[in-house]
Amino acid sequence: MMQNKKNLFDSYTLYARVFPALISALPLFILWYFISALGELSGLLSYILSLKFLGTVTLGVVFLYFYAQVVRTASKFLEKRYFLAARGFPTMYLMLYGDDTFSRNYKDAYRARAAKAFGITLPTEEDEKEDLEETKRRLHEITKHIILQLGSGHLVLKHNVWYGFFRNLVGGALFASPFCILNIYLGVVILNNPTLWATSIVLLVCFAFLLLWRKPILVQHGEAYAKQLIAEFMENNKGE
């Protein structure tokens, strides 16, 4: 997306990357809260996290940035598994004639408007039957042109942010769940703190739910984004 680049960067980074990282880091924050009562260890951790370099950047900020990137890497793996390595991304497979989400007439109109808007002819239904993989590649390529044309769109950005948020939140749950288990162990065996292990059990249930339902969550929001992108492209090019 090229339009409103600054606004897109701010909103997408904040809501789709930083917030999921913060939520999935809750087990660490909770552990930090209870460890902070342990005098010398609390002082040492506070000192380490407050160390500054490159001006006013602290080690805590660097950790959050690094953790957000790790979460994003994990979420990209899930995206590849449930989309790219399976049917492909929804912006592509929803426009296949073999998919029944949209009507044949709508798919014909989509191809006609793409041809007029970008001068690129997309495969017909007969072409799709003869060479499905080439059809998928061509549909995937046209999506890039559509994203560039629409920019942030009207609701496209909103759906993109929501998809990125849930994708990264599910990715973060892969790391948050083991931390919850660690907190439960520490709360029961080491610190003997019911609040710590009880809170960690509640969080573990939440993150486990995300992991158990990761596929429908990702598919639902991925398809919602794709449908909005396609709808806005059709609306913006209806007079072509």
C-alpha positions as CSV (number, residue, x, y, z in Angstrom):
1,M,0.0,0.0,0.0
2,M,1.5,3.3,-1.1
3,Q,-1.0,5.9,-0.1
4,N,-1.0,7.4,3.5
5,K,2.2,5.6,4.1
6,K,3.0,7.2,7.4
7,N,-0.5,6.6,8.7
8,L,-0.4,3.0,7.6
9,F,2.9,2.4,9.2
10,D,1.8,3.9,12.5
11,S,-1.6,2.2,12.8
12,Y,-0.5,-1.2,11.4
13,T,2.7,-1.4,13.5
14,L,0.9,-0.4,16.6
15,Y,-2.2,-2.5,16.4
16,A,-1.0,-5.5,14.3
17,R,2.5,-5.9,15.7
18,V,3.1,-4.1,19.0
19,F,-0.2,-4.9,20.7
20,P,0.0,-8.7,19.9
21,A,3.5,-8.7,21.2
22,L,2.5,-7.0,24.5
23,I,-0.5,-9.3,25.0
24,S,1.6,-12.4,24.4
25,A,4.3,-11.0,26.8
26,L,1.8,-10.8,29.6
27,P,3.1,-14.0,31.3
28,L,6.6,-12.3,31.5
29,F,5.1,-9.1,32.8
30,I,3.2,-11.0,35.5
31,L,6.4,-12.9,36.5
32,W,8.3,-9.7,36.6
33,Y,5.7,-8.2,39.0
34,F,6.0,-11.0,41.4
35,I,9.8,-11.2,41.1
36,S,10.0,-7.5,41.8
37,A,9.3,-8.3,45.5
38,L,12.6,-10.2,45.7
39,G,14.8,-7.3,46.6
40,E,18.2,-7.6,45.0
41,L,17.0,-9.6,42.0
42,S,14.4,-6.9,41.3
43,G,17.0,-4.2,41.4
44,L,19.3,-6.1,39.0
45,L,16.5,-6.7,36.5
46,S,15.4,-3.1,36.7
47,Y,18.9,-1.9,36.1
48,I,19.4,-4.2,33.1
49,L,16.2,-3.2,31.4
50,S,16.8,0.5,32.0
51,L,20.3,0.5,30.4
52,K,20.3,3.1,27.5
53,F,22.2,3.1,24.3
54,L,21.7,4.9,21.0
55,G,20.4,7.9,22.8
56,T,17.3,7.3,24.8
57,V,16.6,3.7,23.6
58,T,16.5,1.3,26.6
59,L,17.1,-2.4,26.6
60,G,13.5,-3.0,27.5
61,V,12.4,-1.2,24.2
62,V,14.9,-3.3,22.3
63,F,13.6,-6.5,23.9
64,L,10.0,-5.6,22.9
65,Y,11.1,-4.8,19.3
66,F,13.0,-8.1,19.1
67,Y,10.2,-10.1,20.7
68,A,7.7,-8.5,18.2
69,Q,9.9,-9.7,15.3
70,V,10.1,-13.2,16.7
71,V,6.3,-13.3,17.1
72,R,5.9,-12.0,13.5
73,T,8.3,-14.8,12.2
74,A,6.2,-17.4,14.0
75,S,3.0,-16.0,12.7
76,K,4.4,-15.9,9.1
77,F,5.1,-19.6,9.5
78,L,1.5,-20.2,10.4
79,E,0.3,-18.1,7.5
80,K,2.5,-20.1,5.1
81,R,1.1,-23.4,6.6
82,Y,-2.6,-22.5,6.4
83,F,-2.6,-20.3,3.3
84,L,0.4,-20.4,1.0
85,A,1.2,-24.1,1.4
86,A,-2.4,-25.1,1.2
87,R,-4.9,-23.2,-1.1
88,G,-3.0,-20.0,-1.4
89,F,-4.0,-16.6,0.0
90,P,-7.8,-15.8,-0.1
91,T,-7.3,-12.9,-2.6
92,M,-6.3,-15.6,-5.0
93,Y,-8.4,-18.7,-4.3
94,L,-11.7,-16.7,-3.8
95,M,-11.4,-15.7,-7.5
96,L,-10.9,-19.2,-8.8
97,Y,-13.9,-20.5,-10.7
98,G,-13.6,-23.7,-8.7
99,D,-14.4,-21.8,-5.5
100,D,-18.1,-21.1,-4.9
101,T,-17.8,-18.0,-2.6
102,F,-18.5,-15.6,-5.5
103,S,-20.7,-16.1,-8.6
104,R,-19.3,-16.8,-12.0
105,N,-20.6,-13.5,-13.3
106,Y,-18.8,-11.7,-10.5
107,K,-15.5,-13.5,-11.3
108,D,-16.0,-12.6,-15.0
109,A,-16.5,-8.9,-14.1
110,Y,-13.4,-9.0,-11.8
111,R,-11.3,-10.2,-14.7
112,A,-12.7,-7.7,-17.1
113,R,-12.1,-4.8,-14.7
114,A,-8.6,-6.0,-14.0
115,A,-7.9,-6.1,-17.7
116,K,-9.1,-2.5,-18.2
117,A,-7.4,-1.2,-15.1
118,F,-4.0,-2.8,-15.6
119,G,-3.9,-4.0,-19.1
120,I,-3.4,-7.6,-17.8
121,T,-5.6,-10.4,-19.1
122,L,-6.4,-13.0,-16.4
123,P,-7.1,-16.7,-17.2
124,T,-10.6,-17.7,-18.2
125,E,-12.5,-20.6,-16.7
126,E,-11.3,-22.8,-19.5
127,D,-7.7,-21.7,-18.9
128,E,-8.1,-22.5,-15.2
129,K,-9.2,-26.1,-16.0
130,E,-6.2,-26.5,-18.3
131,D,-3.5,-25.0,-16.0
132,L,-4.6,-24.4,-12.5
133,E,-1.2,-23.5,-11.2
134,E,-0.6,-20.8,-13.8
135,T,-4.1,-19.4,-13.0
136,K,-3.1,-19.1,-9.3
137,R,0.1,-17.3,-10.2
138,R,-1.7,-14.8,-12.4
139,L,-4.4,-14.1,-9.8
140,H,-1.7,-13.7,-7.1
141,E,0.2,-11.2,-9.3
142,I,-2.9,-9.1,-10.0
143,T,-3.5,-8.7,-6.3
144,K,-0.3,-6.7,-6.0
145,H,-1.5,-4.3,-8.6
146,I,-4.9,-3.9,-6.8
147,I,-3.2,-3.2,-3.4
148,L,-1.1,-0.5,-5.0
149,Q,-4.1,1.0,-6.7
150,L,-6.3,1.1,-3.6
151,G,-3.7,2.3,-1.2
152,S,-5.1,2.2,2.3
153,G,-8.6,1.9,0.9
154,H,-11.7,2.7,2.9
155,L,-12.0,-0.4,5.0
156,V,-9.2,-2.4,3.5
157,L,-6.7,-1.1,6.0
158,K,-9.0,-1.9,8.9
159,H,-9.4,-5.5,7.8
160,N,-5.7,-5.8,7.1
161,V,-4.9,-4.6,10.6
162,W,-7.4,-7.0,12.2
163,Y,-5.9,-9.9,10.2
164,G,-2.3,-8.9,11.2
165,F,-3.4,-8.5,14.8
166,F,-4.9,-12.0,15.1
167,R,-2.2,-13.6,13.0
168,N,0.5,-12.2,15.3
169,L,-1.5,-12.9,18.4
170,V,-1.7,-16.6,17.4
171,G,2.0,-16.5,16.7
172,G,2.7,-15.0,20.1
173,A,0.6,-17.6,21.8
174,L,3.2,-20.2,20.7
175,F,5.6,-18.5,23.1
176,A,3.2,-17.3,25.7
177,S,1.9,-20.7,26.5
178,P,5.2,-22.2,27.7
179,F,5.8,-19.0,29.8
180,C,2.4,-19.6,31.4
181,I,3.4,-23.2,32.3
182,L,6.7,-21.9,33.7
183,N,4.8,-19.4,35.8
184,I,2.5,-22.1,37.1
185,Y,5.5,-24.1,38.2
186,L,7.2,-21.2,39.8
187,G,4.0,-20.1,41.6
188,V,3.4,-23.6,43.0
189,V,6.9,-25.0,43.7
190,I,9.3,-22.0,44.1
191,L,7.4,-18.9,45.1
192,N,4.4,-20.6,46.7
193,N,2.1,-17.8,45.4
194,P,-1.5,-18.8,44.5
195,T,-2.1,-15.5,42.7
196,L,0.8,-16.1,40.3
197,W,-0.2,-19.7,39.4
198,A,-4.0,-18.9,39.3
199,T,-3.5,-15.9,37.0
200,S,-1.1,-18.0,34.8
201,I,-3.7,-20.8,34.5
202,V,-6.3,-18.3,33.2
203,L,-3.8,-16.9,30.7
204,L,-2.8,-20.4,29.6
205,V,-6.4,-21.3,28.9
206,C,-6.8,-18.1,26.8
207,F,-3.6,-18.8,24.8
208,A,-4.4,-22.5,24.4
209,F,-7.8,-21.5,23.0
210,L,-6.0,-19.3,20.4
211,L,-3.7,-22.2,19.4
212,L,-6.5,-24.8,19.2
213,W,-8.6,-22.5,17.0
214,R,-5.7,-20.9,15.1
215,K,-6.7,-22.2,11.7
216,P,-10.4,-20.9,11.7
217,I,-9.2,-17.6,13.2
218,L,-6.6,-17.0,10.6
219,V,-8.8,-18.1,7.7
220,Q,-11.8,-16.0,8.8
221,H,-9.8,-12.8,9.1
222,G,-7.7,-13.5,6.0
223,E,-10.8,-14.0,3.9
224,A,-12.5,-11.0,5.4
225,Y,-9.5,-8.9,4.3
226,A,-9.5,-10.4,0.9
227,K,-13.3,-9.9,0.3
228,Q,-13.0,-6.2,1.3
229,L,-10.0,-5.7,-1.0
230,I,-11.9,-7.3,-3.9
231,A,-15.1,-5.4,-3.1
232,E,-13.3,-2.0,-3.0
233,F,-11.5,-2.8,-6.3
234,M,-14.8,-3.7,-8.0
235,E,-16.4,-0.5,-6.7
236,N,-13.5,1.8,-7.6
237,N,-13.4,0.4,-11.1
238,K,-17.0,0.0,-12.0
239,G,-16.9,3.0,-14.3
240,E,-13.8,1.7,-16.2
